Amino acid sequence: MIPSFRSRAVPCPRSRGTRSPLLDLAAASAAVLLVLAAALIGRHIEKTDHTLHVGWPPLWSNWDPHVGPGTPAAVAVALAVVAYGPVLAARLPWRALLGAAWATAMAWTWSLALVDGWHRGVAVRLTTRYEYLQVIDRFHDIPATLRDFTHHILLGSPDHWPAHVAGHPPAAPLTFVLLDRIGLGGGGWAGAWCITVGSTACVAVLVTVRRLAGEELARRAAPFLALAPAAVWMGTSADAYFAAVAAWSLAALALAVTAPTGTRTRFIAFGSGLLFGLTCYLSYGLTLIVVIGAGVLFLGRNRVRALPFLAAGAAVVPAVFTLAGFNWWEAYHLLVERYYDGAGGIRPYSYWVWANLACTVLITGLATAAGLGRVGGALGRGRHDLLPRRAPQGPAAPSPGPTAHHPNPATESRGPAAETRLALLVVCGLLALLVADLSGMSKAETERIWLPFAMWLLPACALLTRPRAWLGAQAVLALLLNHLLLTGW
């Protein structure tokens, strides 16, 4: 029997209509101008000074119009999501929606990757001279390699690591070493791992948004997360895997701080900390996920009770690697030295500090730019809703019994209060990204490096009206990028 969804109406929060669609178009137009400026000024700098070290600024890519075996599938996925995504997101049961979002994100990512063909689009992406699979044989003795890891970070050191291995803590290459050990070696399996795991990041973000800002907004955000232009790079780099681990650490934290205190909640908080520790040993820059985590803690109601278990979990991975002989802080300082000895010391900060934001426009899309325009209004309208409220006092408020229902104001909120909470979460993601930008350690290639932060900007699209039109804009952007450029990652 085919279930009927007619009984459920498409939700439409009350406050979205207070902003003119013309302002959304203005925000999107400003984003387009930023990208154009980055492209034109970047090409001039590269032509005259040769200091950007990218083929098609502001992206690490080359102009290469092409189609491939993934083209029909990519177009089909885009058309299906634009036509049916908003309605199905509003009407599917919640668990079915999560499964559908993951399946759609995987289909979208796989099809975009296969536009370049299996070999060029998937199998060799993680096997180039910069990548992790180049060092599989050097991890034959894992404890010894971890103890010796920092001795090969600098460019002048003997047998120095390839760029991506030197640029990340050892949990990143170790992931692919372990895949190889269980018989999943080679670029094809590594690419499949990154796409499959990376696609779950959208599910983690949906879980977090639902717990902190309500199911209504999570449902509206779902099609935008599944059809994100970021999929162009989610299918070609290990940063998709990093983004998923970071996103699930935040999702687990959201579950822990919004559920009644109990053994299960403590276990979830511990798991969140465990994943956060792993995140920090996958990428140095992802320590900034703590900024988004602070927002999750602020929006939760059991933050104090969850913190000890969160901290205990977060200590596990650092303790294991430290006892194995790897010094995170020493490695990071050596990385900074190597970074400025290489392209990082040549690429001009004055260009990349704003051109990186143009890269962010390209991975999150014009819909996100329009949604960010609504975020400030949502914060302004509902700032008082973020403040904690006192519980009712007096004889009219009986003490709850042991089986009483404990409502979660975050997941049961509607209208302006929910939008304000969503806006705060998005602002935390934006703040983490801006700190990474100002640090100077992210000059170029942020279309992949910032994937873990970009995922938290996409929920801003839930504040938009006319979702099909904006989804169409997202799809067109991704298809153009993937078919006109050959991306490096």
LINSULMO-V480261 format. One record per helix or strand of 3 or more residues. SS is the DSSP state (helix for helix, strand for strand). FROM is the first residue (numbers start at 0). LEN is the number of residues. If there is no record, write none. Layout:
<<SS & FROM & LEN> <SS & FROM & LEN>>
//
This chain:
<<helix & 13 & 5> <helix & 20 & 28> <strand & 60 & 3> <helix & 70 & 21> <helix & 93 & 23> <helix & 117 & 6> <helix & 131 & 8> <helix & 141 & 11> <helix & 162 & 4> <helix & 169 & 12> <helix & 186 & 12> <helix & 200 & 13> <helix & 214 & 12> <helix & 230 & 4> <helix & 238 & 20> <helix & 262 & 18> <helix & 283 & 16> <helix & 302 & 21> <helix & 327 & 14> <helix & 342 & 3> <helix & 348 & 38> <helix & 408 & 4> <helix & 414 & 24> <helix & 445 & 4> <helix & 450 & 4> <helix & 457 & 6> <helix & 466 & 18> <strand & 484 & 3>>
//
